[in-house]
Amino acid sequence: MAAPQNYLAVIKVVGIGGGGVNAVNRMIEEGLKGVEFIAINTDAQALLMSDADVKLDVGRELTRGLGAGANPDVGRKAAEDHREEIEEVLKGADMVFVTAGEGGGTGTGGAPVVANVARSLGALTIGVVTRPFSFEGKRRAMQAEAGIETLRDEVDTLIVIPNDRLLSISDRQVSVLDAFKAADQVLLSGVQGITDLITTPGLINLDFADVKSVMSGAGSALMGIGSARGDDRSVAAAEMAISSPLLEASIDGAHGVLLSISGGSDLGLFEINEAAQLVSNAAAPDANIIFGAVIDDALGDEVRVTVIAAGFDEGRPSKPAPEQEGKRIPPPPRPVPPPPSNPIPSRVGRSDALGSPHAPGQSVAQAAAAPVQPAAPASGSERRPADAEAAHSAQAASGDDSAGRADAPEGTASGTADASSAGADGRRPEEDARPPAPRTSAEQSATRVHAGESDSASAVTGPRRRPVVFDEDDDLDVPDFLK
């Protein structure tokens, strides 16, 4: 009788170096199922703390278990010295994930060696690595770039997660420990988004061949994650995934897309269709969209969407616009406001009907807003304002009341114009405190002021210029000839 065959895909996740082993520990804590975990490190002490199924201490003779000292050459040589042991633990795998934190020694130098071994064994090899934070220094960043380029040639698909992008989705009070935990969580999401499609039964199930058709020889890949609740949750989560800050470039032009949708038991088929349609519109027109739905009651009413886009022309996704790269673009200069219509404040000193100048009185606008009194018949009771009385003190002393009468005949507006243009000095103190009363349009036209003159005054005495005094505290309109 033939022995029963195991038709399940064998998936192994290899964490190499400090960052890779920490990511593996995080996946184990979160309960990632259906995979075998392997931890490889040159630091024996850190390796002892790992919960991985298989632990491989490399570079025992080279580093004596003390680590690679952030030297990629040491990490590469340590992995090569133990190539046969790496081969042994990877045998039989259909899919191998190589995860590491780029920029250090063991992960940067050893990950390409592990990927080369896995691919030589016929396994679909996917690299999921992080680019270091900016605060880790330029040297680490340069080593990371060199390690990523080397690893790209050794894997079928490479997903690079920039740690700096995590800062844009983190609180400003986030600690360093939480920041690195967030990076491990993203590595977990990248691996889980692919493995769940294969290992977890769902509404729409996929097999290993579906995933391989998209990921095999795909080159660089992009990963985005989104989640949402409430109305249109699947569409909102899909939009968040394809515009995720974790994406180093746009998914436009991707010829292969893996779409994983996870939700509770109430996840509907139409919700899956809407999310898939949204992602399909963002990819190339002829893209191969492989999507699956996973039911996880622990999510409740939350829908989680993971998008992995691969198969770009020339093996690289196109770079995004500058604002998508997280660079701060200086805001455009604010428009300069137009100059005010009255840049020069002024105060016009008025004179009485006899032409004698007096001290600066009320402003032009105040004079224009002052109520207009109807012309009264000439009588002894009508008196000139206080400033006129001061100018004609001799006449006032002799009791000549006729000097205070209007110069114009009865029925003209000259007396009214003189009264309206007399200024604040001609008012009683209690009148200055009261606001001017509103006037009708006819009254306004009767006392319109032009270029320092009043029409009503010129009707009797002829046009004459009045002295103009400028005051900083006056915000009034100024005639055109003064501008």
Order of alpha helices (4+ residues) and beta strands (2+ residues): beta-alpha-beta-alpha-beta-alpha-alpha-alpha-beta-alpha-beta-alpha-beta-alpha-alpha-alpha-beta-alpha-beta-alpha-beta-beta-beta-alpha-alpha-alpha-alpha-alpha-alpha-beta-beta-alpha-beta
